[in-house]
Amino acid sequence: MASGAEDRVDPIHQFAITEIVDLGTIGGIDFAFTNSALFMVVTVVLISGFMIAASSSGTLVPSRFQSLAEVAYEFVANMLRDSAGTDGMRFFPFVFSLFMFILVANMLGMFPYFFTVTSHIVVTAALALVVITLVIVYGFYRNGIGFLGLFVPKGVPSFLMPLVVAIEVLSFLSRPISLSVRLFANMLAGHITLKVFASFILMMGAWGVAGWFGAIIPFFMTVALTALEFLVAFLQAYVFAILTCMYLNDALHPSH
């Protein structure tokens, strides 16, 4: 079993899923409430509490919470309108919830001893599958068989059509993979890099006075990487949301 000191240095230990409450076995499958589930619940509670606090006042002079909520609302609404047009606003609750969940989950993961749920591919893959399933279901619901026009670009010579259609289908099927892996890989790699530089500070600090001076460089690198990771946490939520908007535009306008 790894010691506490080894756990502090090991950059992978922070991603370990630990069982909090055993929920028993159903159909031969073990169910448990884990640290990952806990932080997903905390994320939802924080978002819900923030939105309730922001919308409860309803004054002409907005409170700080209300101002932040309005900024978030307009940010996502403009993103959706620019990507999918006014028709896309019917998906606003979905896109807004998705953006806020990923953003808050990413930000929570920046705090020491907290858990980053988006650093696990099973979480990001589940989010991506929800997105692509919505696109397919709504695309056929709205356009019928015409949704397949998404895979048949206009103006392509007939002799190239089979090849182009095959490429378009593969491109569409790769969307959930790229959507999930992008978020997962960025959060995983960023946190590992941050932990490695932070561990350099601990290791060099143990060498005495000379090590303290040597630890200055990794200390400033850790500070810079932390600032960068906060930026990445926001950007990854933005990228996931705007790609979702673009995919929903395909469901709304498959012939474009």
PyRosetta script that sets phi, psi and omega in degrees:
from pyrosetta import init, pose_from_sequence

init()
pose = pose_from_sequence("MASGAEDRVDPIHQFAITEIVDLGTIGGIDFAFTNSALFMVVTVVLISGFMIAASSSGTLVPSRFQSLAEVAYEFVANMLRDSAGTDGMRFFPFVFSLFMFILVANMLGMFPYFFTVTSHIVVTAALALVVITLVIVYGFYRNGIGFLGLFVPKGVPSFLMPLVVAIEVLSFLSRPISLSVRLFANMLAGHITLKVFASFILMMGAWGVAGWFGAIIPFFMTVALTALEFLVAFLQAYVFAILTCMYLNDALHPSH")
pose.set_psi(1, 134.8)
pose.set_omega(1, -178.1)
pose.set_phi(2, -69.6)
pose.set_psi(2, 142.7)
pose.set_omega(2, 179.1)
pose.set_phi(3, -78.7)
pose.set_psi(3, 169.7)
pose.set_omega(3, 178.8)
pose.set_phi(4, -62.4)
pose.set_psi(4, -36.3)
pose.set_omega(4, 179.9)
pose.set_phi(5, -66.3)
pose.set_psi(5, -41.8)
pose.set_omega(5, 179.5)
pose.set_phi(6, -65.0)
pose.set_psi(6, -37.0)
pose.set_omega(6, 179.5)
pose.set_phi(7, -64.4)
pose.set_psi(7, -34.2)
pose.set_omega(7, -179.4)
pose.set_phi(8, -70.3)
pose.set_psi(8, -28.3)
pose.set_omega(8, -178.3)
pose.set_phi(9, -90.8)
pose.set_psi(9, -34.8)
pose.set_omega(9, -177.4)
pose.set_phi(10, -62.0)
pose.set_psi(10, 116.9)
pose.set_omega(10, -177.4)
pose.set_phi(11, -74.3)
pose.set_psi(11, -13.5)
pose.set_omega(11, -178.4)
pose.set_phi(12, -91.2)
pose.set_psi(12, -22.8)
pose.set_omega(12, -175.2)
pose.set_phi(13, -58.4)
pose.set_psi(13, -30.4)
pose.set_omega(13, -177.5)
pose.set_phi(14, -65.9)
pose.set_psi(14, -15.4)
pose.set_omega(14, -178.9)
pose.set_phi(15, -99.3)
pose.set_psi(15, 1.7)
pose.set_omega(15, -177.4)
pose.set_phi(16, -68.2)
pose.set_psi(16, 133.6)
pose.set_omega(16, 176.7)
pose.set_phi(17, -91.1)
pose.set_psi(17, 124.0)
pose.set_omega(17, -178.2)
pose.set_phi(18, -117.2)
pose.set_psi(18, 145.3)
pose.set_omega(18, -179.0)
pose.set_phi(19, -81.3)
pose.set_psi(19, 131.3)
pose.set_omega(19, 177.2)
pose.set_phi(20, -102.2)
pose.set_psi(20, -49.3)
pose.set_omega(20, 179.5)
pose.set_phi(21, -133.0)
pose.set_psi(21, 126.7)
pose.set_omega(21, 176.5)
pose.set_phi(22, -81.0)
pose.set_psi(22, 121.6)
pose.set_omega(22, -177.7)
pose.set_phi(23, -98.2)
pose.set_psi(23, 5.8)
pose.set_omega(23, 176.7)
pose.set_phi(24, 94.1)
pose.set_psi(24, -171.7)
pose.set_omega(24, -177.5)
pose.set_phi(25, -119.8)
pose.set_psi(25, 130.6)
pose.set_omega(25, 178.1)
pose.set_phi(26, -126.5)
pose.set_psi(26, 118.5)
pose.set_omega(26, 179.9)
pose.set_phi(27, 61.3)
pose.set_psi(27, 33.0)
pose.set_omega(27, 179.4)
pose.set_phi(28, 80.4)
pose.set_psi(28, 4.1)
pose.set_omega(28, -179.9)
pose.set_phi(29, -110.0)
pose.set_psi(29, 128.5)
pose.set_omega(29, 179.5)
pose.set_phi(30, -78.7)
pose.set_psi(30, 131.9)
pose.set_omega(30, 176.4)
pose.set_phi(31, -116.0)
pose.set_psi(31, 138.2)
pose.set_omega(31, -179.8)
pose.set_phi(32, -151.8)
pose.set_psi(32, 151.1)
pose.set_omega(32, 173.1)
pose.set_phi(33, -91.7)
pose.set_psi(33, 114.6)
pose.set_omega(33, -172.1)
pose.set_phi(34, -108.0)
pose.set_psi(34, 176.2)
pose.set_omega(34, 176.4)
pose.set_phi(35, -63.5)
pose.set_psi(35, -31.6)
pose.set_omega(35, 176.7)
pose.set_phi(36, -65.0)
pose.set_psi(36, -45.9)
pose.set_omega(36, 178.0)
pose.set_phi(37, -63.6)
pose.set_psi(37, -38.5)
pose.set_omega(37, 179.6)
pose.set_phi(38, -59.8)
pose.set_psi(38, -45.7)
pose.set_omega(38, -176.8)
pose.set_phi(39, -75.4)
pose.set_psi(39, -24.2)
pose.set_omega(39, 171.8)
pose.set_phi(40, -69.0)
pose.set_psi(40, -39.2)
pose.set_omega(40, 176.3)
pose.set_phi(41, -65.5)
pose.set_psi(41, -43.5)
pose.set_omega(41, 178.6)
pose.set_phi(42, -60.5)
pose.set_psi(42, -40.2)
pose.set_omega(42, 178.9)
pose.set_phi(43, -61.0)
pose.set_psi(43, -47.7)
pose.set_omega(43, -179.9)
pose.set_phi(44, -64.2)
pose.set_psi(44, -40.9)
pose.set_omega(44, 179.9)
pose.set_phi(45, -64.2)
pose.set_psi(45, -42.9)
pose.set_omega(45, 179.8)
pose.set_phi(46, -63.7)
pose.set_psi(46, -44.1)
pose.set_omega(46, 179.3)
pose.set_phi(47, -64.2)
pose.set_psi(47, -45.1)
pose.set_omega(47, -179.7)
pose.set_phi(48, -62.6)
pose.set_psi(48, -44.7)
pose.set_omega(48, 179.1)
pose.set_phi(49, -62.8)
pose.set_psi(49, -40.6)
pose.set_omega(49, 178.9)
pose.set_phi(50, -63.6)
pose.set_psi(50, -46.0)
pose.set_omega(50, -178.5)
pose.set_phi(51, -68.5)
pose.set_psi(51, -36.6)
pose.set_omega(51, 177.7)
pose.set_phi(52, -66.2)
pose.set_psi(52, -44.2)
pose.set_omega(52, 179.2)
pose.set_phi(53, -64.8)
pose.set_psi(53, -35.2)
pose.set_omega(53, -178.5)
pose.set_phi(54, -72.9)
pose.set_psi(54, -32.4)
pose.set_omega(54, -175.0)
pose.set_phi(55, -97.5)
pose.set_psi(55, -4.9)
pose.set_omega(55, -175.4)
pose.set_phi(56, -78.1)
pose.set_psi(56, -29.6)
pose.set_omega(56, -176.4)
pose.set_phi(57, -75.8)
pose.set_psi(57, -55.2)
pose.set_omega(57, 178.3)
pose.set_phi(58, 61.6)
pose.set_psi(58, 31.7)
pose.set_omega(58, -179.5)
pose.set_phi(59, -87.1)
pose.set_psi(59, 161.3)
pose.set_omega(59, 178.1)
pose.set_phi(60, -65.8)
pose.set_psi(60, -37.3)
pose.set_omega(60, 175.6)
pose.set_phi(61, -94.6)
pose.set_psi(61, 106.5)
pose.set_omega(61, -173.0)
pose.set_phi(62, -67.1)
pose.set_psi(62, 145.1)
pose.set_omega(62, 173.7)
pose.set_phi(63, -76.6)
pose.set_psi(63, 176.7)
pose.set_omega(63, 179.4)
pose.set_phi(64, -63.6)
pose.set_psi(64, -43.2)
pose.set_omega(64, 177.9)
pose.set_phi(65, -61.7)
pose.set_psi(65, -43.3)
pose.set_omega(65, -179.2)
pose.set_phi(66, -65.1)
pose.set_psi(66, -39.1)
pose.set_omega(66, 178.4)
pose.set_phi(67, -64.1)
pose.set_psi(67, -42.9)
pose.set_omega(67, 178.9)
pose.set_phi(68, -64.4)
pose.set_psi(68, -41.0)
pose.set_omega(68, 179.4)
pose.set_phi(69, -64.3)
pose.set_psi(69, -39.0)
pose.set_omega(69, 179.6)
pose.set_phi(70, -67.6)
pose.set_psi(70, -37.8)
pose.set_omega(70, 176.7)
pose.set_phi(71, -62.6)
pose.set_psi(71, -45.8)
pose.set_omega(71, 179.2)
pose.set_phi(72, -62.5)
pose.set_psi(72, -41.9)
pose.set_omega(72, 179.8)
pose.set_phi(73, -60.7)
pose.set_psi(73, -50.8)
pose.set_omega(73, -177.8)
pose.set_phi(74, -66.4)
pose.set_psi(74, -34.9)
pose.set_omega(74, 179.5)
pose.set_phi(75, -61.8)
pose.set_psi(75, -49.3)
pose.set_omega(75, -178.8)
pose.set_phi(76, -71.5)
pose.set_psi(76, -39.2)
pose.set_omega(76, -179.5)
pose.set_phi(77, -62.9)
pose.set_psi(77, -43.8)
pose.set_omega(77, 178.4)
pose.set_phi(78, -65.9)
pose.set_psi(78, -38.9)
pose.set_omega(78, 177.1)
pose.set_phi(79, -60.3)
pose.set_psi(79, -43.3)
pose.set_omega(79, -177.5)
pose.set_phi(80, -70.9)
pose.set_psi(80, -42.6)
pose.set_omega(80, 179.3)
pose.set_phi(81, -65.0)
pose.set_psi(81, -40.5)
pose.set_omega(81, -179.4)
pose.set_phi(82, -67.2)
pose.set_psi(82, -32.3)
pose.set_omega(82, -175.5)
pose.set_phi(83, -91.0)
pose.set_psi(83, -36.3)
pose.set_omega(83, -173.5)
pose.set_phi(84, -125.0)
pose.set_psi(84, 4.7)
pose.set_omega(84, 179.4)
pose.set_phi(85, 76.9)
pose.set_psi(85, -177.0)
pose.set_omega(85, -179.0)
pose.set_phi(86, -65.3)
pose.set_psi(86, -30.2)
pose.set_omega(86, 176.8)
pose.set_phi(87, -60.8)
pose.set_psi(87, -28.1)
pose.set_omega(87, -178.1)
pose.set_phi(88, -69.8)
pose.set_psi(88, -15.3)
pose.set_omega(88, -178.1)
pose.set_phi(89, -65.3)
pose.set_psi(89, -16.7)
pose.set_omega(89, 176.1)
pose.set_phi(90, -66.3)
pose.set_psi(90, -19.0)
pose.set_omega(90, 178.0)
pose.set_phi(91, -97.2)
pose.set_psi(91, 8.1)
pose.set_omega(91, -176.4)
pose.set_phi(92, -56.1)
pose.set_psi(92, -48.3)
pose.set_omega(92, -180.0)
pose.set_phi(93, -56.1)
pose.set_psi(93, -39.0)
pose.set_omega(93, -179.6)
pose.set_phi(94, -67.8)
pose.set_psi(94, -49.6)
pose.set_omega(94, -177.3)
pose.set_phi(95, -66.6)
pose.set_psi(95, -40.2)
pose.set_omega(95, 179.3)
pose.set_phi(96, -63.6)
pose.set_psi(96, -44.2)
pose.set_omega(96, 178.7)
pose.set_phi(97, -63.0)
pose.set_psi(97, -41.7)
pose.set_omega(97, 179.4)
pose.set_phi(98, -62.9)
pose.set_psi(98, -47.9)
pose.set_omega(98, -178.9)
pose.set_phi(99, -62.0)
pose.set_psi(99, -47.0)
pose.set_omega(99, -177.9)
pose.set_phi(100, -66.1)
pose.set_psi(100, -39.0)
pose.set_omega(100, 179.9)
pose.set_phi(101, -62.8)
pose.set_psi(101, -48.3)
pose.set_omega(101, -178.4)
pose.set_phi(102, -66.5)
pose.set_psi(102, -41.8)
pose.set_omega(102, -179.3)
pose.set_phi(103, -62.2)
pose.set_psi(103, -50.8)
pose.set_omega(103, -178.0)
pose.set_phi(104, -67.1)
pose.set_psi(104, -39.9)
pose.set_omega(104, 177.7)
pose.set_phi(105, -62.0)
pose.set_psi(105, -41.3)
pose.set_omega(105, 177.5)
pose.set_phi(106, -64.1)
pose.set_psi(106, -43.1)
pose.set_omega(106, -178.2)
pose.set_phi(107, -68.0)
pose.set_psi(107, -38.7)
pose.set_omega(107, 177.6)
pose.set_phi(108, -60.9)
pose.set_psi(108, -37.1)
pose.set_omega(108, -179.8)
pose.set_phi(109, -66.7)
pose.set_psi(109, -11.4)
pose.set_omega(109, 179.6)
pose.set_phi(110, -80.8)
pose.set_psi(110, -14.5)
pose.set_omega(110, -178.6)
pose.set_phi(111, -85.6)
pose.set_psi(111, 140.3)
pose.set_omega(111, -179.9)
pose.set_phi(112, -57.7)
pose.set_psi(112, 138.8)
pose.set_omega(112, 177.9)
pose.set_phi(113, 69.3)
pose.set_psi(113, 6.5)
pose.set_omega(113, 173.1)
pose.set_phi(114, -90.8)
pose.set_psi(114, 168.3)
pose.set_omega(114, -175.8)
pose.set_phi(115, -112.5)
pose.set_psi(115, 135.2)
pose.set_omega(115, 180.0)
pose.set_phi(116, -98.3)
pose.set_psi(116, 100.8)
pose.set_omega(116, -175.3)
pose.set_phi(117, -67.7)
pose.set_psi(117, -28.4)
pose.set_omega(117, -178.5)
pose.set_phi(118, -79.6)
pose.set_psi(118, 1.7)
pose.set_omega(118, 175.7)
pose.set_phi(119, -88.5)
pose.set_psi(119, 4.5)
pose.set_omega(119, 178.5)
pose.set_phi(120, -113.1)
pose.set_psi(120, 126.8)
pose.set_omega(120, -174.8)
pose.set_phi(121, -61.6)
pose.set_psi(121, -29.1)
pose.set_omega(121, -179.1)
pose.set_phi(122, -65.7)
pose.set_psi(122, -33.2)
pose.set_omega(122, 178.7)
pose.set_phi(123, -74.1)
pose.set_psi(123, -49.6)
pose.set_omega(123, -178.3)
pose.set_phi(124, -67.1)
pose.set_psi(124, -34.6)
pose.set_omega(124, 177.4)
pose.set_phi(125, -66.3)
pose.set_psi(125, -38.3)
pose.set_omega(125, 177.8)
pose.set_phi(126, -63.0)
pose.set_psi(126, -42.7)
pose.set_omega(126, 178.0)
pose.set_phi(127, -63.5)
pose.set_psi(127, -43.1)
pose.set_omega(127, -179.4)
pose.set_phi(128, -65.6)
pose.set_psi(128, -38.3)
pose.set_omega(128, 179.2)
pose.set_phi(129, -67.6)
pose.set_psi(129, -34.8)
pose.set_omega(129, 175.5)
pose.set_phi(130, -62.8)
pose.set_psi(130, -42.5)
pose.set_omega(130, -180.0)
pose.set_phi(131, -63.3)
pose.set_psi(131, -51.4)
pose.set_omega(131, -174.7)
pose.set_phi(132, -69.1)
pose.set_psi(132, -31.9)
pose.set_omega(132, 176.4)
pose.set_phi(133, -66.4)
pose.set_psi(133, -41.8)
pose.set_omega(133, 177.1)
pose.set_phi(134, -61.9)
pose.set_psi(134, -42.2)
pose.set_omega(134, 179.7)
pose.set_phi(135, -61.4)
pose.set_psi(135, -46.4)
pose.set_omega(135, -177.6)
pose.set_phi(136, -67.5)
pose.set_psi(136, -48.0)
pose.set_omega(136, -177.2)
pose.set_phi(137, -63.6)
pose.set_psi(137, -47.7)
pose.set_omega(137, -178.6)
pose.set_phi(138, -71.0)
pose.set_psi(138, -33.2)
pose.set_omega(138, 178.7)
pose.set_phi(139, -60.6)
pose.set_psi(139, -45.1)
pose.set_omega(139, 177.8)
pose.set_phi(140, -73.4)
pose.set_psi(140, -34.7)
pose.set_omega(140, 178.6)
pose.set_phi(141, -63.4)
pose.set_psi(141, -41.5)
pose.set_omega(141, -176.0)
pose.set_phi(142, -83.0)
pose.set_psi(142, -39.9)
pose.set_omega(142, -170.5)
pose.set_phi(143, -111.5)
pose.set_psi(143, -9.2)
pose.set_omega(143, -176.8)
pose.set_phi(144, 64.1)
pose.set_psi(144, -141.1)
pose.set_omega(144, 179.8)
pose.set_phi(145, -66.0)
pose.set_psi(145, -17.8)
pose.set_omega(145, 178.8)
pose.set_phi(146, -64.3)
pose.set_psi(146, -16.6)
pose.set_omega(146, 177.5)
pose.set_phi(147, -62.7)
pose.set_psi(147, -27.0)
pose.set_omega(147, 179.2)
pose.set_phi(148, -68.0)
pose.set_psi(148, -12.6)
pose.set_omega(148, 175.0)
pose.set_phi(149, -62.7)
pose.set_psi(149, -16.2)
pose.set_omega(149, 176.2)
pose.set_phi(150, -59.7)
pose.set_psi(150, -29.0)
pose.set_omega(150, -176.3)
pose.set_phi(151, -95.5)
pose.set_psi(151, 2.6)
pose.set_omega(151, -178.5)
pose.set_phi(152, -123.3)
pose.set_psi(152, 86.3)
pose.set_omega(152, -179.5)
pose.set_phi(153, -63.2)
pose.set_psi(153, 147.2)
pose.set_omega(153, 179.0)
pose.set_phi(154, -77.9)
pose.set_psi(154, 149.1)
pose.set_omega(154, 175.3)
pose.set_phi(155, 82.7)
pose.set_psi(155, 8.0)
pose.set_omega(155, 179.8)
pose.set_phi(156, -89.3)
pose.set_psi(156, 130.7)
pose.set_omega(156, 178.2)
pose.set_phi(157, -56.5)
pose.set_psi(157, 146.0)
pose.set_omega(157, -174.7)
pose.set_phi(158, -61.1)
pose.set_psi(158, -34.7)
pose.set_omega(158, -177.4)
pose.set_phi(159, -71.9)
pose.set_psi(159, -18.4)
pose.set_omega(159, 177.4)
pose.set_phi(160, -96.3)
pose.set_psi(160, -8.7)
pose.set_omega(160, -172.7)
pose.set_phi(161, -58.3)
pose.set_psi(161, -46.5)
pose.set_omega(161, -179.9)
pose.set_phi(162, -57.5)
pose.set_psi(162, -41.2)
pose.set_omega(162, 180.0)
pose.set_phi(163, -66.8)
pose.set_psi(163, -44.7)
pose.set_omega(163, -178.2)
pose.set_phi(164, -65.0)
pose.set_psi(164, -41.9)
pose.set_omega(164, 178.8)
pose.set_phi(165, -62.0)
pose.set_psi(165, -42.9)
pose.set_omega(165, 178.7)
pose.set_phi(166, -61.4)
pose.set_psi(166, -41.2)
pose.set_omega(166, 178.3)
pose.set_phi(167, -65.0)
pose.set_psi(167, -42.6)
pose.set_omega(167, -180.0)
pose.set_phi(168, -64.3)
pose.set_psi(168, -39.9)
pose.set_omega(168, 178.8)
pose.set_phi(169, -65.6)
pose.set_psi(169, -45.3)
pose.set_omega(169, 178.4)
pose.set_phi(170, -62.9)
pose.set_psi(170, -39.1)
pose.set_omega(170, 178.2)
pose.set_phi(171, -62.5)
pose.set_psi(171, -41.4)
pose.set_omega(171, 180.0)
pose.set_phi(172, -66.7)
pose.set_psi(172, -43.3)
pose.set_omega(172, -178.7)
pose.set_phi(173, -67.7)
pose.set_psi(173, -24.3)
pose.set_omega(173, 179.8)
pose.set_phi(174, -82.2)
pose.set_psi(174, -9.1)
pose.set_omega(174, -177.2)
pose.set_phi(175, -59.4)
pose.set_psi(175, -50.0)
pose.set_omega(175, 179.4)
pose.set_phi(176, -63.5)
pose.set_psi(176, -29.5)
pose.set_omega(176, 179.2)
pose.set_phi(177, -68.3)
pose.set_psi(177, -50.4)
pose.set_omega(177, -179.2)
pose.set_phi(178, -66.0)
pose.set_psi(178, -37.0)
pose.set_omega(178, -179.1)
pose.set_phi(179, -63.5)
pose.set_psi(179, -43.7)
pose.set_omega(179, -177.7)
pose.set_phi(180, -77.5)
pose.set_psi(180, -42.9)
pose.set_omega(180, -176.8)
pose.set_phi(181, -67.2)
pose.set_psi(181, -36.9)
pose.set_omega(181, -179.5)
pose.set_phi(182, -59.1)
pose.set_psi(182, -50.3)
pose.set_omega(182, -179.5)
pose.set_phi(183, -65.8)
pose.set_psi(183, -47.6)
pose.set_omega(183, -179.5)
pose.set_phi(184, -59.9)
pose.set_psi(184, -48.1)
pose.set_omega(184, -174.9)
pose.set_phi(185, -66.9)
pose.set_psi(185, -40.9)
pose.set_omega(185, -179.5)
pose.set_phi(186, -65.4)
pose.set_psi(186, -43.2)
pose.set_omega(186, -179.9)
pose.set_phi(187, -69.9)
pose.set_psi(187, -39.8)
pose.set_omega(187, 179.8)
pose.set_phi(188, -64.9)
pose.set_psi(188, -51.6)
pose.set_omega(188, -176.2)
pose.set_phi(189, -64.3)
pose.set_psi(189, -41.0)
pose.set_omega(189, -179.3)
pose.set_phi(190, -63.2)
pose.set_psi(190, -43.2)
pose.set_omega(190, -178.6)
pose.set_phi(191, -70.9)
pose.set_psi(191, -34.3)
pose.set_omega(191, 177.0)
pose.set_phi(192, -65.2)
pose.set_psi(192, -46.5)
pose.set_omega(192, 179.5)
pose.set_phi(193, -59.9)
pose.set_psi(193, -43.3)
pose.set_omega(193, 179.5)
pose.set_phi(194, -62.7)
pose.set_psi(194, -42.7)
pose.set_omega(194, -179.6)
pose.set_phi(195, -67.1)
pose.set_psi(195, -36.2)
pose.set_omega(195, -179.6)
pose.set_phi(196, -64.2)
pose.set_psi(196, -47.3)
pose.set_omega(196, 179.9)
pose.set_phi(197, -66.8)
pose.set_psi(197, -36.7)
pose.set_omega(197, 177.8)
pose.set_phi(198, -65.9)
pose.set_psi(198, -35.8)
pose.set_omega(198, 179.1)
pose.set_phi(199, -68.1)
pose.set_psi(199, -29.6)
pose.set_omega(199, 176.2)
pose.set_phi(200, -60.5)
pose.set_psi(200, -37.9)
pose.set_omega(200, 180.0)
pose.set_phi(201, -62.0)
pose.set_psi(201, -45.0)
pose.set_omega(201, -179.9)
pose.set_phi(202, -64.9)
pose.set_psi(202, -44.0)
pose.set_omega(202, -177.1)
pose.set_phi(203, -67.9)
pose.set_psi(203, -43.8)
pose.set_omega(203, -178.8)
pose.set_phi(204, -72.2)
pose.set_psi(204, -32.2)
pose.set_omega(204, 178.1)
pose.set_phi(205, -65.0)
pose.set_psi(205, -24.3)
pose.set_omega(205, 179.6)
pose.set_phi(206, -76.9)
pose.set_psi(206, -6.6)
pose.set_omega(206, -178.1)
pose.set_phi(207, -88.6)
pose.set_psi(207, 1.5)
pose.set_omega(207, 179.9)
pose.set_phi(208, 97.3)
pose.set_psi(208, -157.9)
pose.set_omega(208, -174.5)
pose.set_phi(209, -61.0)
pose.set_psi(209, -42.4)
pose.set_omega(209, 179.6)
pose.set_phi(210, -61.8)
pose.set_psi(210, -38.6)
pose.set_omega(210, 179.0)
pose.set_phi(211, -67.3)
pose.set_psi(211, -32.5)
pose.set_omega(211, 178.7)
pose.set_phi(212, -62.1)
pose.set_psi(212, -42.1)
pose.set_omega(212, 178.6)
pose.set_phi(213, -68.5)
pose.set_psi(213, -38.0)
pose.set_omega(213, 179.4)
pose.set_phi(214, -68.1)
pose.set_psi(214, -25.1)
pose.set_omega(214, -178.6)
pose.set_phi(215, -77.6)
pose.set_psi(215, -6.7)
pose.set_omega(215, -179.3)
pose.set_phi(216, -61.8)
pose.set_psi(216, -42.7)
pose.set_omega(216, -177.8)
pose.set_phi(217, -63.9)
pose.set_psi(217, -53.1)
pose.set_omega(217, 177.9)
pose.set_phi(218, -63.5)
pose.set_psi(218, -26.3)
pose.set_omega(218, 177.3)
pose.set_phi(219, -64.0)
pose.set_psi(219, -49.2)
pose.set_omega(219, -179.9)
pose.set_phi(220, -68.6)
pose.set_psi(220, -31.8)
pose.set_omega(220, 175.0)
pose.set_phi(221, -65.3)
pose.set_psi(221, -38.7)
pose.set_omega(221, 178.6)
pose.set_phi(222, -65.4)
pose.set_psi(222, -41.3)
pose.set_omega(222, 178.2)
pose.set_phi(223, -62.8)
pose.set_psi(223, -44.7)
pose.set_omega(223, 180.0)
pose.set_phi(224, -65.3)
pose.set_psi(224, -41.6)
pose.set_omega(224, 179.6)
pose.set_phi(225, -66.9)
pose.set_psi(225, -34.1)
pose.set_omega(225, 177.4)
pose.set_phi(226, -63.3)
pose.set_psi(226, -45.1)
pose.set_omega(226, 177.4)
pose.set_phi(227, -61.6)
pose.set_psi(227, -41.6)
pose.set_omega(227, 178.9)
pose.set_phi(228, -64.1)
pose.set_psi(228, -39.0)
pose.set_omega(228, -179.2)
pose.set_phi(229, -66.5)
pose.set_psi(229, -35.2)
pose.set_omega(229, 175.1)
pose.set_phi(230, -63.1)
pose.set_psi(230, -40.3)
pose.set_omega(230, 177.4)
pose.set_phi(231, -65.2)
pose.set_psi(231, -44.2)
pose.set_omega(231, 179.0)
pose.set_phi(232, -62.4)
pose.set_psi(232, -38.6)
pose.set_omega(232, 179.6)
pose.set_phi(233, -59.2)
pose.set_psi(233, -40.8)
pose.set_omega(233, 177.0)
pose.set_phi(234, -72.4)
pose.set_psi(234, -45.4)
pose.set_omega(234, -176.0)
pose.set_phi(235, -62.7)
pose.set_psi(235, -37.3)
pose.set_omega(235, -179.6)
pose.set_phi(236, -68.5)
pose.set_psi(236, -35.7)
pose.set_omega(236, 174.6)
pose.set_phi(237, -66.0)
pose.set_psi(237, -40.0)
pose.set_omega(237, 178.9)
pose.set_phi(238, -65.8)
pose.set_psi(238, -45.5)
pose.set_omega(238, -178.5)
pose.set_phi(239, -63.2)
pose.set_psi(239, -43.2)
pose.set_omega(239, 179.4)
pose.set_phi(240, -61.8)
pose.set_psi(240, -43.1)
pose.set_omega(240, -177.5)
pose.set_phi(241, -69.1)
pose.set_psi(241, -42.9)
pose.set_omega(241, -176.4)
pose.set_phi(242, -72.5)
pose.set_psi(242, -33.5)
pose.set_omega(242, 174.4)
pose.set_phi(243, -66.9)
pose.set_psi(243, -35.9)
pose.set_omega(243, 174.8)
pose.set_phi(244, -61.3)
pose.set_psi(244, -42.0)
pose.set_omega(244, 177.7)
pose.set_phi(245, -61.3)
pose.set_psi(245, -42.0)
pose.set_omega(245, -179.7)
pose.set_phi(246, -66.8)
pose.set_psi(246, -38.5)
pose.set_omega(246, 178.2)
pose.set_phi(247, -69.0)
pose.set_psi(247, -36.9)
pose.set_omega(247, 176.9)
pose.set_phi(248, -67.2)
pose.set_psi(248, -30.6)
pose.set_omega(248, 175.3)
pose.set_phi(249, -62.9)
pose.set_psi(249, -35.1)
pose.set_omega(249, 176.7)
pose.set_phi(250, -65.7)
pose.set_psi(250, -33.7)
pose.set_omega(250, 177.1)
pose.set_phi(251, -70.8)
pose.set_psi(251, -32.5)
pose.set_omega(251, -179.4)
pose.set_phi(252, -80.4)
pose.set_psi(252, -39.8)
pose.set_omega(252, -175.5)
pose.set_phi(253, -133.3)
pose.set_psi(253, 72.7)
pose.set_omega(253, -174.5)
pose.set_phi(254, -66.9)
pose.set_psi(254, -21.4)
pose.set_omega(254, -177.5)
pose.set_phi(255, -87.3)
pose.set_psi(255, -5.5)
pose.set_omega(255, -177.5)
pose.set_phi(256, -83.5)
pose.dump_pdb("model.pdb")
